[in-house]
Amino acid sequence: MRIIPIMATKGGVGKSKVCVSLGRAFRGRDLKVGFLDVDWVAPNLHVELGIDP
C-alpha cells in the first residue's frame, strides 16, 4: 500500500480536484483507491466525488 498525501496551506487551490483526478487515473489501472478529507473548515471532497457525506 502506498499513501500519497495532497496538502496545501491555502484553501481553494485544487487539492480535491487533484485527489479525484489521481484516484480516477489509478482506478483506470485497476488499483484500489481510498480518500480521506481532513479539512475541518471546508471539506468538499464529497462534492467532487458526487456523493453525500
PDB file of N, CA, C and O in Angstrom, chain B, residues numbered from 101:
ATOM      1  N   MET B 101       0.846  -1.168   0.000  1.00  0.00           N
ATOM      2  CA  MET B 101       0.000   0.000   0.000  1.00  0.00           C
ATOM      3  C   MET B 101       0.893   1.233   0.000  1.00  0.00           C
ATOM      4  O   MET B 101       1.907   1.289   0.697  1.00  0.00           O
ATOM      5  N   ARG B 102       0.500   2.208  -0.788  1.00  0.00           N
ATOM      6  CA  ARG B 102       1.207   3.489  -0.825  1.00  0.00           C
ATOM      7  C   ARG B 102       0.241   4.589  -0.436  1.00  0.00           C
ATOM      8  O   ARG B 102      -0.945   4.538  -0.763  1.00  0.00           O
ATOM      9  N   ILE B 103       0.752   5.568   0.255  1.00  0.00           N
ATOM     10  CA  ILE B 103      -0.048   6.730   0.653  1.00  0.00           C
ATOM     11  C   ILE B 103       0.541   7.948  -0.039  1.00  0.00           C
ATOM     12  O   ILE B 103       1.740   8.209   0.048  1.00  0.00           O
ATOM     13  N   ILE B 104      -0.315   8.686  -0.724  1.00  0.00           N
ATOM     14  CA  ILE B 104       0.118   9.902  -1.418  1.00  0.00           C
ATOM     15  C   ILE B 104      -0.635  11.077  -0.809  1.00  0.00           C
ATOM     16  O   ILE B 104      -1.795  11.307  -1.152  1.00  0.00           O
ATOM     17  N   PRO B 105      -0.001  11.823   0.085  1.00  0.00           N
ATOM     18  CA  PRO B 105      -0.691  12.975   0.675  1.00  0.00           C
ATOM     19  C   PRO B 105      -0.733  14.153  -0.300  1.00  0.00           C
ATOM     20  O   PRO B 105       0.251  14.454  -0.976  1.00  0.00           O
ATOM     21  N   ILE B 106      -1.879  14.803  -0.355  1.00  0.00           N
ATOM     22  CA  ILE B 106      -2.051  16.017  -1.156  1.00  0.00           C
ATOM     23  C   ILE B 106      -2.374  17.125  -0.157  1.00  0.00           C
ATOM     24  O   ILE B 106      -3.435  17.110   0.467  1.00  0.00           O
ATOM     25  N   MET B 107      -1.465  18.084  -0.007  1.00  0.00           N
ATOM     26  CA  MET B 107      -1.624  19.111   1.019  1.00  0.00           C
ATOM     27  C   MET B 107      -1.308  20.495   0.476  1.00  0.00           C
ATOM     28  O   MET B 107      -0.557  20.648  -0.488  1.00  0.00           O
ATOM     29  N   ALA B 108      -1.894  21.496   1.113  1.00  0.00           N
ATOM     30  CA  ALA B 108      -1.569  22.895   0.840  1.00  0.00           C
ATOM     31  C   ALA B 108      -1.998  23.707   2.053  1.00  0.00           C
ATOM     32  O   ALA B 108      -2.916  23.315   2.774  1.00  0.00           O
ATOM     33  N   THR B 109      -1.350  24.814   2.274  1.00  0.00           N
ATOM     34  CA  THR B 109      -1.697  25.655   3.420  1.00  0.00           C
ATOM     35  C   THR B 109      -2.824  26.621   3.106  1.00  0.00           C
ATOM     36  O   THR B 109      -3.358  27.266   4.008  1.00  0.00           O
ATOM     37  N   LYS B 110      -3.187  26.727   1.851  1.00  0.00           N
ATOM     38  CA  LYS B 110      -4.230  27.662   1.439  1.00  0.00           C
ATOM     39  C   LYS B 110      -5.407  26.886   0.857  1.00  0.00           C
ATOM     40  O   LYS B 110      -5.228  25.849   0.219  1.00  0.00           O
ATOM     41  N   GLY B 111      -6.593  27.394   1.083  1.00  0.00           N
ATOM     42  CA  GLY B 111      -7.784  26.771   0.513  1.00  0.00           C
ATOM     43  C   GLY B 111      -8.023  27.224  -0.913  1.00  0.00           C
ATOM     44  O   GLY B 111      -7.528  28.268  -1.338  1.00  0.00           O
ATOM     45  N   GLY B 112      -8.787  26.430  -1.648  1.00  0.00           N
ATOM     46  CA  GLY B 112      -9.178  26.816  -2.994  1.00  0.00           C
ATOM     47  C   GLY B 112      -8.100  26.699  -4.049  1.00  0.00           C
ATOM     48  O   GLY B 112      -8.168  27.359  -5.086  1.00  0.00           O
ATOM     49  N   VAL B 113      -7.099  25.859  -3.792  1.00  0.00           N
ATOM     50  CA  VAL B 113      -6.011  25.730  -4.767  1.00  0.00           C
ATOM     51  C   VAL B 113      -6.123  24.459  -5.611  1.00  0.00           C
ATOM     52  O   VAL B 113      -5.261  24.204  -6.452  1.00  0.00           O
ATOM     53  N   GLY B 114      -7.164  23.666  -5.400  1.00  0.00           N
ATOM     54  CA  GLY B 114      -7.403  22.494  -6.230  1.00  0.00           C
ATOM     55  C   GLY B 114      -6.980  21.160  -5.654  1.00  0.00           C
ATOM     56  O   GLY B 114      -6.790  20.202  -6.403  1.00  0.00           O
ATOM     57  N   LYS B 115      -6.829  21.074  -4.338  1.00  0.00           N
ATOM     58  CA  LYS B 115      -6.419  19.809  -3.722  1.00  0.00           C
ATOM     59  C   LYS B 115      -7.420  18.694  -4.005  1.00  0.00           C
ATOM     60  O   LYS B 115      -7.030  17.580  -4.353  1.00  0.00           O
ATOM     61  N   SER B 116      -8.689  18.987  -3.860  1.00  0.00           N
ATOM     62  CA  SER B 116      -9.714  17.964  -4.083  1.00  0.00           C
ATOM     63  C   SER B 116      -9.738  17.516  -5.537  1.00  0.00           C
ATOM     64  O   SER B 116      -9.881  16.326  -5.817  1.00  0.00           O
ATOM     65  N   LYS B 117      -9.602  18.445  -6.450  1.00  0.00           N
ATOM     66  CA  LYS B 117      -9.591  18.089  -7.877  1.00  0.00           C
ATOM     67  C   LYS B 117      -8.394  17.204  -8.211  1.00  0.00           C
ATOM     68  O   LYS B 117      -8.519  16.252  -8.982  1.00  0.00           O
ATOM     69  N   VAL B 118      -7.242  17.515  -7.635  1.00  0.00           N
ATOM     70  CA  VAL B 118      -6.048  16.693  -7.854  1.00  0.00           C
ATOM     71  C   VAL B 118      -6.276  15.288  -7.295  1.00  0.00           C
ATOM     72  O   VAL B 118      -5.941  14.298  -7.946  1.00  0.00           O
ATOM     73  N   CYS B 119      -6.842  15.202  -6.099  1.00  0.00           N
ATOM     74  CA  CYS B 119      -7.110  13.894  -5.485  1.00  0.00           C
ATOM     75  C   CYS B 119      -8.034  13.055  -6.348  1.00  0.00           C
ATOM     76  O   CYS B 119      -7.762  11.880  -6.598  1.00  0.00           O
ATOM     77  N   VAL B 120      -9.118  13.650  -6.800  1.00  0.00           N
ATOM     78  CA  VAL B 120     -10.083  12.915  -7.618  1.00  0.00           C
ATOM     79  C   VAL B 120      -9.462  12.514  -8.954  1.00  0.00           C
ATOM     80  O   VAL B 120      -9.677  11.397  -9.425  1.00  0.00           O
ATOM     81  N   SER B 121      -8.707  13.397  -9.557  1.00  0.00           N
ATOM     82  CA  SER B 121      -8.058  13.077 -10.835  1.00  0.00           C
ATOM     83  C   SER B 121      -7.063  11.929 -10.681  1.00  0.00           C
ATOM     84  O   SER B 121      -7.036  11.013 -11.504  1.00  0.00           O
ATOM     85  N   LEU B 122      -6.251  11.976  -9.638  1.00  0.00           N
ATOM     86  CA  LEU B 122      -5.311  10.884  -9.386  1.00  0.00           C
ATOM     87  C   LEU B 122      -6.047   9.580  -9.106  1.00  0.00           C
ATOM     88  O   LEU B 122      -5.674   8.521  -9.609  1.00  0.00           O
ATOM     89  N   GLY B 123      -7.092   9.673  -8.299  1.00  0.00           N
ATOM     90  CA  GLY B 123      -7.877   8.483  -7.978  1.00  0.00           C
ATOM     91  C   GLY B 123      -8.472   7.838  -9.213  1.00  0.00           C
ATOM     92  O   GLY B 123      -8.434   6.616  -9.357  1.00  0.00           O
ATOM     93  N   ARG B 124      -9.015   8.637 -10.095  1.00  0.00           N
ATOM     94  CA  ARG B 124      -9.594   8.095 -11.333  1.00  0.00           C
ATOM     95  C   ARG B 124      -8.513   7.480 -12.221  1.00  0.00           C
ATOM     96  O   ARG B 124      -8.735   6.447 -12.852  1.00  0.00           O
ATOM     97  N   ALA B 125      -7.362   8.108 -12.265  1.00  0.00           N
ATOM     98  CA  ALA B 125      -6.260   7.558 -13.061  1.00  0.00           C
ATOM     99  C   ALA B 125      -5.803   6.212 -12.492  1.00  0.00           C
ATOM    100  O   ALA B 125      -5.550   5.273 -13.247  1.00  0.00           O
ATOM    101  N   PHE B 126      -5.697   6.120 -11.173  1.00  0.00           N
ATOM    102  CA  PHE B 126      -5.285   4.865 -10.549  1.00  0.00           C
ATOM    103  C   PHE B 126      -6.343   3.782 -10.727  1.00  0.00           C
ATOM    104  O   PHE B 126      -6.010   2.621 -10.965  1.00  0.00           O
ATOM    105  N   ARG B 127      -7.616   4.157 -10.613  1.00  0.00           N
ATOM    106  CA  ARG B 127      -8.698   3.181 -10.817  1.00  0.00           C
ATOM    107  C   ARG B 127      -8.698   2.681 -12.259  1.00  0.00           C
ATOM    108  O   ARG B 127      -9.053   1.533 -12.524  1.00  0.00           O
ATOM    109  N   GLY B 128      -8.302   3.540 -13.181  1.00  0.00           N
ATOM    110  CA  GLY B 128      -8.199   3.127 -14.573  1.00  0.00           C
ATOM    111  C   GLY B 128      -7.154   2.042 -14.788  1.00  0.00           C
ATOM    112  O   GLY B 128      -7.169   1.338 -15.798  1.00  0.00           O
ATOM    113  N   ARG B 129      -6.254   1.918 -13.830  1.00  0.00           N
ATOM    114  CA  ARG B 129      -5.226   0.861 -13.876  1.00  0.00           C
ATOM    115  C   ARG B 129      -5.573  -0.273 -12.915  1.00  0.00           C
ATOM    116  O   ARG B 129      -4.711  -1.076 -12.555  1.00  0.00           O
ATOM    117  N   ASP B 130      -6.830  -0.335 -12.506  1.00  0.00           N
ATOM    118  CA  ASP B 130      -7.341  -1.376 -11.595  1.00  0.00           C
ATOM    119  C   ASP B 130      -6.655  -1.377 -10.233  1.00  0.00           C
ATOM    120  O   ASP B 130      -6.494  -2.432  -9.620  1.00  0.00           O
ATOM    121  N   LEU B 131      -6.251  -0.207  -9.761  1.00  0.00           N
ATOM    122  CA  LEU B 131      -5.672  -0.086  -8.426  1.00  0.00           C
ATOM    123  C   LEU B 131      -6.759   0.339  -7.447  1.00  0.00           C
ATOM    124  O   LEU B 131      -7.699   1.040  -7.819  1.00  0.00           O
ATOM    125  N   LYS B 132      -6.625  -0.088  -6.203  1.00  0.00           N
ATOM    126  CA  LYS B 132      -7.580   0.317  -5.172  1.00  0.00           C
ATOM    127  C   LYS B 132      -7.251   1.728  -4.718  1.00  0.00           C
ATOM    128  O   LYS B 132      -6.083   2.101  -4.604  1.00  0.00           O
ATOM    129  N   VAL B 133      -8.298   2.513  -4.459  1.00  0.00           N
ATOM    130  CA  VAL B 133      -8.127   3.917  -4.087  1.00  0.00           C
ATOM    131  C   VAL B 133      -9.009   4.229  -2.883  1.00  0.00           C
ATOM    132  O   VAL B 133     -10.155   3.785  -2.813  1.00  0.00           O
ATOM    133  N   GLY B 134      -8.477   4.984  -1.951  1.00  0.00           N
ATOM    134  CA  GLY B 134      -9.248   5.474  -0.807  1.00  0.00           C
ATOM    135  C   GLY B 134      -8.942   6.944  -0.599  1.00  0.00           C
ATOM    136  O   GLY B 134      -7.834   7.404  -0.873  1.00  0.00           O
ATOM    137  N   PHE B 135      -9.933   7.680  -0.110  1.00  0.00           N
ATOM    138  CA  PHE B 135      -9.766   9.111   0.140  1.00  0.00           C
ATOM    139  C   PHE B 135     -10.050   9.414   1.604  1.00  0.00           C
ATOM    140  O   PHE B 135     -10.903   8.781   2.226  1.00  0.00           O
ATOM    141  N   LEU B 136      -9.333  10.378   2.141  1.00  0.00           N
ATOM    142  CA  LEU B 136      -9.582  10.869   3.489  1.00  0.00           C
ATOM    143  C   LEU B 136      -9.456  12.383   3.456  1.00  0.00           C
ATOM    144  O   LEU B 136      -8.361  12.921   3.289  1.00  0.00           O
ATOM    145  N   ASP B 137     -10.581  13.065   3.617  1.00  0.00           N
ATOM    146  CA  ASP B 137     -10.596  14.532   3.610  1.00  0.00           C
ATOM    147  C   ASP B 137     -10.551  15.004   5.056  1.00  0.00           C
ATOM    148  O   ASP B 137     -11.522  14.828   5.792  1.00  0.00           O
ATOM    149  N   VAL B 138      -9.449  15.597   5.471  1.00  0.00           N
ATOM    150  CA  VAL B 138      -9.303  16.052   6.852  1.00  0.00           C
ATOM    151  C   VAL B 138      -9.343  17.573   6.961  1.00  0.00           C
ATOM    152  O   VAL B 138      -8.772  18.153   7.884  1.00  0.00           O
ATOM    153  N   ASP B 139     -10.011  18.201   6.024  1.00  0.00           N
ATOM    154  CA  ASP B 139     -10.213  19.648   6.089  1.00  0.00           C
ATOM    155  C   ASP B 139     -11.392  19.899   7.024  1.00  0.00           C
ATOM    156  O   ASP B 139     -12.543  19.693   6.639  1.00  0.00           O
ATOM    157  N   TRP B 140     -11.113  20.342   8.244  1.00  0.00           N
ATOM    158  CA  TRP B 140     -12.162  20.534   9.251  1.00  0.00           C
ATOM    159  C   TRP B 140     -12.987  21.786   8.989  1.00  0.00           C
ATOM    160  O   TRP B 140     -14.111  21.890   9.480  1.00  0.00           O
ATOM    161  N   VAL B 141     -12.455  22.735   8.230  1.00  0.00           N
ATOM    162  CA  VAL B 141     -13.152  24.003   7.988  1.00  0.00           C
ATOM    163  C   VAL B 141     -14.110  23.903   6.807  1.00  0.00           C
ATOM    164  O   VAL B 141     -15.275  24.286   6.918  1.00  0.00           O
ATOM    165  N   ALA B 142     -13.636  23.398   5.696  1.00  0.00           N
ATOM    166  CA  ALA B 142     -14.466  23.355   4.488  1.00  0.00           C
ATOM    167  C   ALA B 142     -14.210  22.078   3.690  1.00  0.00           C
ATOM    168  O   ALA B 142     -13.671  22.139   2.585  1.00  0.00           O
ATOM    169  N   PRO B 143     -14.591  20.918   4.241  1.00  0.00           N
ATOM    170  CA  PRO B 143     -14.382  19.684   3.488  1.00  0.00           C
ATOM    171  C   PRO B 143     -15.288  19.649   2.257  1.00  0.00           C
ATOM    172  O   PRO B 143     -16.479  19.942   2.359  1.00  0.00           O
ATOM    173  N   ASN B 144     -14.742  19.300   1.112  1.00  0.00           N
ATOM    174  CA  ASN B 144     -15.585  19.252  -0.086  1.00  0.00           C
ATOM    175  C   ASN B 144     -15.207  18.123  -1.033  1.00  0.00           C
ATOM    176  O   ASN B 144     -15.630  18.117  -2.190  1.00  0.00           O
ATOM    177  N   LEU B 145     -14.430  17.182  -0.564  1.00  0.00           N
ATOM    178  CA  LEU B 145     -14.073  16.058  -1.424  1.00  0.00           C
ATOM    179  C   LEU B 145     -15.320  15.284  -1.841  1.00  0.00           C
ATOM    180  O   LEU B 145     -15.390  14.771  -2.957  1.00  0.00           O
ATOM    181  N   HIS B 146     -16.301  15.201  -0.946  1.00  0.00           N
ATOM    182  CA  HIS B 146     -17.545  14.501  -1.283  1.00  0.00           C
ATOM    183  C   HIS B 146     -18.271  15.172  -2.449  1.00  0.00           C
ATOM    184  O   HIS B 146     -18.938  14.503  -3.239  1.00  0.00           O
ATOM    185  N   VAL B 147     -18.139  16.493  -2.553  1.00  0.00           N
ATOM    186  CA  VAL B 147     -18.761  17.215  -3.669  1.00  0.00           C
ATOM    187  C   VAL B 147     -18.085  16.825  -4.979  1.00  0.00           C
ATOM    188  O   VAL B 147     -18.758  16.565  -5.976  1.00  0.00           O
ATOM    189  N   GLU B 148     -16.761  16.785  -4.974  1.00  0.00           N
ATOM    190  CA  GLU B 148     -16.009  16.410  -6.173  1.00  0.00           C
ATOM    191  C   GLU B 148     -16.327  14.981  -6.610  1.00  0.00           C
ATOM    192  O   GLU B 148     -16.336  14.673  -7.802  1.00  0.00           O
ATOM    193  N   LEU B 149     -16.588  14.112  -5.629  1.00  0.00           N
ATOM    194  CA  LEU B 149     -16.897  12.721  -5.940  1.00  0.00           C
ATOM    195  C   LEU B 149     -18.377  12.509  -6.252  1.00  0.00           C
ATOM    196  O   LEU B 149     -18.766  11.446  -6.736  1.00  0.00           O
ATOM    197  N   GLY B 150     -19.197  13.518  -5.976  1.00  0.00           N
ATOM    198  CA  GLY B 150     -20.628  13.413  -6.253  1.00  0.00           C
ATOM    199  C   GLY B 150     -21.369  12.491  -5.303  1.00  0.00           C
ATOM    200  O   GLY B 150     -22.304  11.799  -5.707  1.00  0.00           O
ATOM    201  N   ILE B 151     -20.949  12.476  -4.018  1.00  0.00           N
ATOM    202  CA  ILE B 151     -21.606  11.627  -3.030  1.00  0.00           C
ATOM    203  C   ILE B 151     -22.042  12.459  -1.831  1.00  0.00           C
ATOM    204  O   ILE B 151     -21.542  13.563  -1.617  1.00  0.00           O
ATOM    205  N   ASP B 152     -22.982  11.921  -1.048  1.00  0.00           N
ATOM    206  CA  ASP B 152     -23.413  12.585   0.179  1.00  0.00           C
ATOM    207  C   ASP B 152     -22.427  12.259   1.291  1.00  0.00           C
ATOM    208  O   ASP B 152     -21.904  11.146   1.349  1.00  0.00           O
ATOM    209  N   PRO B 153     -22.165  13.228   2.181  1.00  0.00           N
ATOM    210  CA  PRO B 153     -21.216  12.954   3.269  1.00  0.00           C
ATOM    211  C   PRO B 153     -21.781  11.977   4.286  1.00  0.00           C
ATOM    212  O   PRO B 153     -21.108  11.642   5.261  1.00  0.00           O
TER     213      PRO B 153
END
